[in-house]
Amino acid sequence: MSQIDSELIARINVLAKKKKEGTLTSEESIEQQELRAIYIKEFRKGFKSQLTSIKVVDPEGNDVTPEKLKQEKEKNKLS
């Protein structure tokens, strides 16, 4: 799953609504925790991917991308 699935979000929202209404079962509570963990993992993965694709350029057109970011890009290319 490279992107956050719309079905995942829909199910999280259904469970959140049930929790708000006070009708969430213990099994659904466990499912909700698991789905939220998946969501957070995928969100972080996508966010990291966005950050590593950024190139920072100063007004003169020089690449001033931080070394740490350049190293992370190289690391991802090798993976």
Secondary structure, DSSP 8 states (H G I E B T S, - for coil): --S--HHHHHHHHHHHHHHHHT---HHHHHHHHHHHHHHHHHHHHHHHHHHHT---B-TTS-B---HHHHHHHHHHHH-
